[in-house]
Amino acid sequence: MSTDTDLTPDTREAVELDITGMTCASCAARIEKKLNKLDGVTASVNYATERAKVLVPAAVPVERLIQVVRDTGYDAALPDPTADEPDRAADLKRDLILAVALTVPVIALAMIPALQFPGWTWVSWALATPVYLWCGRRFHRSTLVNARHGATTMDTLITLGTTAAYLYSVWALFFTHAGDLHYMHPFEFTLGRSDGASVYFEAVTGITTFLLAGRWFEARARTTASDALRALLTLGASEVSVLRDGTERRIPIGELAVGERFVVRPGEKVATDGQVVEGDSAVDESMVTGESLPVDKGVGDPVIGATLNANGRLVVKATRVGSDTELARMARLVEEAQTRKAPVQAVVDRISGIFVPIVLVIALLTLVGWLLAGETLLFAETAAVAVLIIACPCALGLATPTALLVGTGRGAKLGILIAGPDVLERARRIEAIVLDKTGTLTRGDLRVVDVHPVTGVSDEEVLRLAAAAETASEHPIARAIVASAAGADLPEPTMFANVPGEGVQANVAGEVIRVVRPDAVDLPAGLADVVAEAESLGQTVVIVAREGRVIGALALADTLKEHSRRAVRRFRELGLTPVLLTGDNERAAQAVGAEVGIHRVVAGVRPEGKVRVVRDLQSAGTTAAMVGDGVNDAAALAASDLGIAMGSGTDAAKEAAGITLMRGDLMLAVDAIRLSRATLRTINTNLFWAFAYNVAAIPLAAFGMLTPMIAGAAMAFSSVFVVGNSLRLRTFRAEAA
């Protein structure tokens, strides 16, 4: 076999396949091993999602991949997004109901001697046979398919165990005193050492029923955990009211093109990502961003496809359609995260792949060992059957993917997109969190934070005159001043002029109003001290003068986001050291750092400087996460051990990050770290239980301390425990508002 050393992921295309017929983790390991034998192919098969992700050279057709899967004893097909997902849980539920109905009387007769009427063993046989043959058919079919390919899976253990118990019981029924009408025997948790033959129909039915229950819980878990992804895929609108040639037409969403304008009426979904060109409204973005309150939208504001228009009529220009939309990107991220494997899963898969042959050897040694120890053939066979039944690698196979499914699904619902399981591993090791200032800790736009009038002039008058003079200017400072005076009655300015290096000058209500830099005028002594203090805090100060006389000063600053202080405090409580990193000036950066409680501040750095700061932290042995939102943050996000992009940020930042937050609330980054850690803790708990269970249970069965039925119940419970423990992540509570 040749290697793919000359092939990089960039020269190969990613193909996803839906896999059917897998019944345990060792099935996934077998398929993965076969696919990886193809030249240049790298495959990862996820048992929980029943999907394979394959990197394949152009020379290898998809049909070849599908054929390899079929030759291995399973089936594969390209995903069909329009097809309804098969309801495997419903099929299992029907078989489980039948199995329970037939199993309960069989177990009751075996456990309660008072119920053992004449001929009860023959009735047990009649009830147990359909459970073994029909309800257990999926196990037997899988065993036969794999046997034809010279392979063993967990189903091999189930079939061997239940078949041995069933055939032995039938033999005892026909050829020993167990078939006597008045035969009775007590129920025991451990194996008995009587010389007489016994029937184990309760073991056959109990094992099959417990395993069906475990499989049903697994199927339910997959369905529940994938709800977030399915919800994302069905959120979008199916039709849109597009404006063409001055008329409004209703067309399928697939026919909408970038640049076209469409109408969104109150109560309708926004058809696709776009920009508002007419109207204003409040838009409910909770289904995409997790934001609970509607967001006001006006001309120029972006809107996200699938969000809900609450009141006003909007005309939106489409900026992205189809697979380029934010909704489609979210769905891809969630799906990829649920399909990929955590690094620890590779170890688990290798163990599952060799587990069944080892168990078969242990069962054989158990049989031979008890016979050499002088025990009866019945006792030795029963102990061997218990070993076959209790040794279940399913819990191992489900430990990681079920937790990952539920964790990433819960994250998507909260507005946290986790790019993959490797992100969870990195999140656990983070020691420092590097925070960009503008757009992350702060809002990213200037606002008037203080008005300082001279004696005899009111705050309102200074702000009103400054705003009136600035209405004709497009400068960010001018826009911030005008926005701060929103609602005030502003006179119309005349004779407006930009004064280079100073500011602006305009005639407002017959008076010459100047809004200029502090060094452009002579400041009164008291006001000069105020200006100096404001500038020491990193604020931008402009002076307002009327008819040549200074009447006050306006202090502007990029204000903190509502939850920034709380988020920094929570980062510290989580054991992370916050670092403030910004291209802004030293004074502004230090002021923000002091305000939120960050002691380490690095200011005045360009994009390459941000990367250098992250690298310096890593060189010092510190694992660092980076939170940012701009194009200038993308390189640092990629260089960090864990990149977290704010949802209000640029596409470049989101593509470079391992976690994307669907809104610009820094508390969501806190929740992302918490959720990552909670998911990883769940994975570790699951793995500990699965390993500990097998290490403890197999010796107990081999030493004759468990009957086959108790072994089957314990094995099924191990899988149910892992699934149930993973589902607890659905109750994860976000701290973000």
N, C-alpha and C positions, 0 to 999 in steps of 0.2 A: 504494500500500500504506500502510495506517495503521501507526502505531507503537504501542508498548505503554507509552508514558510514563505513562499513567494507571493502569497495572496494575502492582502490585508482586507479588513472589513470594508474598506472603501472600494475595493475591486470586486466585491461580491454584493449580491442583493439579498435583502431579508425577505424570507417567505414564511408565512404562518400557515399551519395545517391544523384542522380539527381532527383529533384522534378519537376513534370509538373502539370499544372493546376492552379498554384497560380496566382492571379490577383491583389493582394494588400498586404500590410504589415500585415494586420490582418489575412490573410490566413496563412502566415508564423508563426504567433503567435499561431494559432490553432494547426497546425501540431506539432510545438515544444512542446506545452502543452501536446498533446496526447502521443508523444514519451516519454516525461519525466515521464509519469505515469507508464511506465514499470519498473519493479524492477531492480535497479542498472544501469539504463540508464541515460545518460546525453546528451541531444541533443541541437544543435544550428542550426536553420534554417535561411538561408540568402535569403531574397526575391530578392535582386538584382542579385545574382549569381545563383539563383534557385538551390541551393545545401544545403544539410543537412550534418553536421559533427556530428557523434554520437560516444560517448564512450560507449561500450557495453560489458557486461560480456560474457565469452565464452558460458554460458548456454543459452543465447538468440540468436537464429539464425537470420541471416540477413533477411530471408524470413518473420520472424515475424515483423520486422521493416517495411518492405515493405507493409505487410498486414495492419498494423496500419495506415499507410499513406493512403492506399486505402479506408479503413473503414472511414477515416475522409473526404473522398470525392475528393481526389487527386490521383496522381499516382507517383510511385517511382521506380527507377532501379539503379543498380550499374553502375558507370560511365564506358563507353566504349571508351577508348582512340583512337580506330581505326574508330569509327563512326563519320560521319560528323555532326557538330552541326546544329540543325534545324534552318533555317533562319526565325525566327518569325517576324523579321522586314519586310521581303518580303510579308508575308501573311497580315500583318497589312497595308502595303503600298497599296496593291490591294484594300482592303476594304475601306481604306481612300480615294483613288482616286474616287471610286464609290460614297462614301458618299459626298465628296466635289462637285462632278458633280451634284448630286441631291439636295444638301443642298443650294447651292448658289442661284438658282432661288427661292426656298422657302423663304429664308431669305430676298431676294430682294423684293419679293411681299409683305411680311409682313412689311418691313421697309419703303418702298417708295409707298405712296398712289397713285401716278401718274401711277404706273405700275399695279394697281389692276383692271384688266379687268373683265368683267362679267364672273362669274363662277370661279374666281381665287382660291377661297377656296377649290373647288373640285379638281382642278389641284394640289394644295398644298398637299391635302390628298393623291393623286395618287403618288406624288413624295416622300412624307414622309414615306409611308408605307414600301417600301423596305429598307429604311434607318433604320427604327425602328426594323423591323423583321430580316433582313439579316445582315446589317452592325453592328447592336447592339446585334447580337445573342450570342457573347462570354460573354457579360455582363449578359444576361438573363439565359444562360446555367449555369453559375457559381452560380447565385442566386438560381436556382432550386436545383442544387447539394447540396449546403450548407443548403438550407431549409429542405431537406430530412434528414439532420443530426442535425437539430435544431440549426443551426448557421447562423450568419449574417456577411457579409463582406461589403467592400465598394461597390461592385457590387450590393448588396441588395439596397443600396441607389440609385444607378443609375437606376436600373430596376424599383423600386417603383416610382421614380421621372418621368422617361420618360413614363412609362405605365400610370401613373395618367394623365399626360399632353396629351398623345395620346388618351386615352379613353374618357377623357373629351372633347377633340376637336372633336372626331367622334360623340359623343352625341350632341354637339352643332351644328355640321354640319347637322345632320339628324332631330333634333327636335327643333331647334331655328332658329331665323332669320339669323344666321351665314351661313345657307345654301342657302339663297337667292342669286340669280345670281348677283344682284347689291349691295351686302353687301360690305362695306368698313370699315376699322378701321385704326387709326394712330399707329405708333410704338412708344413705350415709354420704357425708361430704368427702370423706377419704375412701380409698380403695379398701374393700374387705378382702380377707384372706381365706374365705371358705372354699372348700373343694368343689362345691356344687356350682353348676353353670347358672348364669343370670342373664336377663335381657336388659339391653341398654337403649330401648327405644326412646326413653326420656332424654338420653344424651343426644341421640340423632335429631330429635325434634327441637330440643332446647338449643343446641348448637346452631342449627339452621335458623331458628327464629331470632336468637340473639344477634347473629351475624347479619340477617336481613334488617333488623332494627338498626344496627350500626351503619349499614350501607344507606339506609333511608335517612338517618341523621346526617350522614356525609353529604348526600344529594341535596337535602334541605339547606345545609350550610353553604354549599356552592351557590345555590339559587339565591339565598339571602345575601351572601357576600357580594354577589355580582349585581345586586339591585342598583347600586349607585351608577355603574357603567351603563346598564340598560336604561336607567332614567335619563342619563345624559344623552344617549342616542335617540331618545324619543321626545326630547324637550322641544326641538325645533318646530317651526311652523311648516305646514305642508303647502300652503298657497300664499301669494303675496299680491297686493294691489299696486301694480307698477304704473308710473306715469309715462306714457309714450305718445308723442305727437300731440301733447296737450290734453290727452284724454286718459282716464283711469281704466286700467284693464286688470282683471283677475287672472293670474297665470300660476302654473305650478312653480314651486320654489326653485326647481332645477333649471328653469329657463331664465332666471334672473342673472344679469351680467354685471360685472364691476362697473361702476360709474353711473348706473341707472338710478333713478329716483323712485322711491316707493312710499306709500302712505301707511301710517300706523295710527289707527283710531283708538280711542279709549277702550280698554279691555282686551285689545289684541296683542299678540306677541310680535316683537320686532323680528322681522323675517331673517335678517342676516346682519353681520357687523357693518356699521356705517357711521356716518356723521350727520347730525341734524342740520338741515339747511332751511327749515321753516318750522315755526311753532315752538311751544315750550310745554313741558309736562313733567310729571314725576314718574320715574320708571322703577319698577320693582325688580331688582337684580339678585334677589335672594337665592333663586334657583341656580345661579351661576357663581356668584361671589360669596354667598353666605351672609351678605349684609342684610340685616333685618329691616332697616328703614328704607323707604323709596328714595331714590336719588334724583334731585332736580336736574332736568336737561333742557338746554336751550340751543340756539343757533351756534354751531361750531363744536358742540360737545359730542364726544363719541358715544355710541350705543352698541351693546353686545347682542348678537342674535339670540333668540329664545327668551329674552327678558320681557317683562309684561308692562305695557303702557298703562299707567294708572288713570290719567284723566284727559289731558289735552291732546289735540290732533298734532301729529308730527309728520313732516316730510323728511325722509332720510335718504342720503346718497350712499349707495352700497360701496363699501371699500374692500370687502372680502366676501367670497361666496364659496359654497361647497366645502371641500376638505381644508380650505385655508382659514376658516372661521375659528374664533376663540373656542366655541363649543366643540368643534371637531378636534381641535388641538387638545382640549381637556380630555376628551374621550380616548384619544390615542395615548396620552400620557398614562391615564388610569389603566388602560388595557395592557400597555407595555409593562407597567409596574407589576400587574397581577400575573403576567406571563413569565417574566424573568425570575430567576432563582437567586436566593441569597447565597453568599459564599458557603455558609455552613451546610446548605442543602446538598452540595456536591459530595460531602463526606457521608451524609445520610443516604444518598442514592447508591454510593458504592457499597455501603453496609447492606442495604436492602437487596442489592443484586446478588450478594453471596450468602444472604441470610438463609434462604430456603434450603439449599443443599446442606448447609451446616446443620439445620434443624433435622433434616432427614437422617443424617448420620447420628445425631444425638438420639433420635427416636429408635434407630436400629440398635445403638449401644444400650439403650434402656431395656429393650426387649431381651437382648442377649445377656445383659448383666443380671437381670432378675432371674432369668432361667438358670444361669450359672450359680446364683445365690440360693437356688433350691425352691423358688416360688413356682406356682402353677402357671401353665401356659395362659390361662385366663387372666391372672393378675398381671403377668408380664405384657400381654397384648394391650390390656386396658391402660396401663401406665404409658406405653408407647403411644397409644391413641391420644391420651391427655397431652403429651408433649407436642404432638402434631397440631393439636387444636389451639393450645394456649400460645404457641410461638407465632405471634402475629406482627409482621412488619408494617401493617397499615398505620398504626399510631405514629411510627417513625416517618412514614411518607406524608402524613397529613400535618405533622407538627408545624412545619414552616409555612407551607402554602396557604393553609386555612387562616392562620394569623395574618399573613400578608394580604390575603383577599379582604378580610374584614377591616384591617387597619387602613389600607389604601382606600377602600370604599367609604369608610367613615370620614377619612380626610377629605375626599372629594366632596362629600356632602357639606363639610364645614368650610370649603373654599381653600383647602390645602392639597396641592397636587404633588405627590411623592413620585419621583421619576423611576424608582426601582428599589429592590431590596438591599442593594449595596449601599444605598443612601441611609438606610436604617442602621447598618453596621457603622457607617462613618459618624452618624449623629450621636451614637453612644460614646464615641471617643473624643468629642469636641471639648476643648478646654477654654478657648478664647473665641469671642464672637466680635468680628470687625463690622462696625456699622457705618455706612455712608451717611453723611449729614443731610444733604439736600434731597428731599423726596422720600427719605427713609425716616429720619428722626423729625425732620421739619416738613412743612407743607410744600416747599419748593417754590413759593411765590411770596413777594413782599406784601406786608400789610402795615398800615399805620398803627403803631403800638403806643405812641404817646404824642400828646399835643402840649407844647410849652408856650403859652401866650405871655406877652409882656403885660405889665400892670395896666388895667383899664380896658383890656381886650379879652373877649371870651374865647374859649376853646372852639365853640361852634363857628364863630366868625373867621378865625384863622383857617380852619379846615375848609369852610365854604368858599372863601376867596381863592385859596390855593387850588381847590378842585375846579372851580370855574375857569381859572387861568390855564389849567392843564388839560381841559377837555379836548383840545385840538391836537394834543401830543399823543404819540404812540409809544413813548418810552415806558418801560416797565414801572419806573417810579411814578410816572404820571398816571398810569392805569391803576396802580395801587391806591393813590390819593383819591382819584375819582370814585373808585369802588368803596373806599371808606366813607365817602360822603353820600352814599346811595340813600335816596329818600329826601335829601335836602333840595330846596328850591335854588338851583344854580343859575345865575345870570348868564346870558349869552356873551362870550368874550369877542372882542374885536381887536384888530391890529395885532394878531398873535405873531410872535417871532421866537425862534430858537436863538439863544445867545451862546455861541460856541464856547465850551469850557466853563460855562457858568450855569445855565439853566434856561428858563423860559420867561417871556415877558408878554403881557396882554393887557388890553384895556377892558376892565370889568366894571360895568355900571358907572362909566365915566372916570374911573380911577385907574392909574397904572399899577398893576400888580406884578411883582417879580417873585418867582420861585427859583432860588439859586443855591449853589453850594455855600457852605459856611465861610469859605475863604474869599468869596466874591463880594462880601459886604463887611462893614465894620459892625461888630456885635456889641451890644450893651454888656457891661461886666457880668451881671447876673446870668444872662443868657449864655455867655461864653462858657461859664462853668458847667451849665446844664448840657451844652453841646459836647464838651470834652468828656463828661461822664457817660453820655449816651454812646459816643464813639468808642470809649473804652470797653463797652459791653458788646461791641461788634455791630451796633446799629448804624444805619445810614441816616444822616440828618440833612434836611433841607431847610432853608430860611425863607420866610414869607415876609415880603416888604410891600408897604402901601405908600405910594407917592414918595418913594425914597426913604421911608422910615420903617425900620424893622418892627413887625408886630408879633412875631412869634416864630417858633420852630416846630417842625414835624419830624418825629423819629420813626423810621421804618425798619422792619426786620422780617426775616424769614421765620415765622412763628413755629413753635413746636406743634406737632400733631397731638391730638387729645390724650393718647395713651402712652406717649413715649417714655415719660418718667416711670410709670408703672411697669412698662415692659423691661426697661433697664434694671429696675429693682428685681423683677422676677428672673431675669437672666442670672443675676448674682445668686439668687436663692437656688437656682438650678446648678450652681457650681461653675458658671462661666465667667470669664473675665472680659468685660466689654472694652472695646477699643474704638475711639472715634476717628474716622479717616475721611478727609475732605480736601477738595481743591480750593476751598474758600480761604480767606485770610486768617491769620493766627488769632486775632482778637475775636472775630466772630466765632471761630471754632472753639476757642477756650470758653467763651461765654455760654455757648450751647452745652459744652461738656460739663461746666459747673452747674448748669440748670438741671440737667438730667442725672448728674451723679457719675459721670465718666471721668476718671482721673488721667487716663492715658489718651492724649489727643495728638494726632498727626495732621497738620494743616499744610495747605499750599502744595499738594501733590497732584501731578498729572496722572493719566491712566497707567503709564508704565511705573510711576512711583507707587501707586496702589498695589501693583503686583509685587513690587520689591518689598513693601511692608509685610505683605502676606508671606512672602518667601522667607523674610527675616524671622518671623514668628515660627515658621516651620523649621528653619535651621536651628533655632534654639530649642527644638524638641517639643514645641507646642502645636497641637492640632487646632486649626483655626477654621471657623465658619465665617463666611462673608455675606452680609445682607446689603443689597443695592438695588437700584432701579433703572439706571441709565446706561447708554451705550458705553460711557467711560468707565462703567463698573464691570462690563462683561469679561474683560481679561482677568480681573481680580477674582470674579466669581468662579471662573474656570480654574484658576490657579489654586484656589482654596480647597481645603479638605471637604468642605460642604458649602455649596453656593445656594443662597436663598434669595430669590428674585421677588420683589414686591409686585403685586398685580397691576399697580398703576404705572409700572415701568415699561421699558421698550422691549421689543421682540428679541433684540440681541441679548439683553440681560436674561430673559426667560430661557432662551435656548442654552445659555451657558450654565444655568443653575440646575441643582439636583432637586430642589424643592421650589415650587412656584406658589405664591400666595395670591389668591384671586382678588384681594383688595389691599389697599395701602395702609392697613392697621398693623403696627409692629407687634401688637399682642398676638396676632395670628402667627408670627414667627415663634413666639413663646409656645403657642399651642402645637406648632409643627415639631419643635424639639420634644415637647412632652409626649405627643402622639408617637413619634418615632421611637422614643425610649419605651413607651408602654407596649408598642407592638413587638419590639425586640425582647422585652421582658417576657411577654407571652410566648414567643417562640422558644426562649430558653426554658421556660417552665414546661412547655409541651415536650421538648426534647428530653429534659431531665426525667419527666414521667415516663415517656416511651422507653428510654434506655433502662431506667430503673425497673420498670415493669417486666421487661424481658429478662433482665439479669436475675430478678428474684423469682419470676414465675416458672421459668423452664426447669430449674432445679427442683422446685416444689412438685411439679408434675412428674419429673423423672424419678423422684424418690417415693412416688405413690401416695402423695399427700393431697391430691386433688382428683376427683372423679372427672370424666370427660365433660359432663354437663356443666359442672362448676368452672372448669377450664374454659369452656366456650363462653360462658357468661362473663368471666373475667376478661377474656380477650376482646369481646365486643365492647365491654365497658371502657377499656383503654382508649379505643377509637372515639367513643362517645365523649369521654372526658376531654380529649384533645380538641374535638370540635366545639364542645360547650365552652371550654376555656377561651378559645379563640373568639367565640361569639360575644364574650363579655366586652370586647373592644367596641361593640356597638353602643355601649353606654358611656363611652368616653365623653367627658364634659369639657367644652371649650371655655377658656377664660375670656377670650375676646368677646366684645359686646355684639 
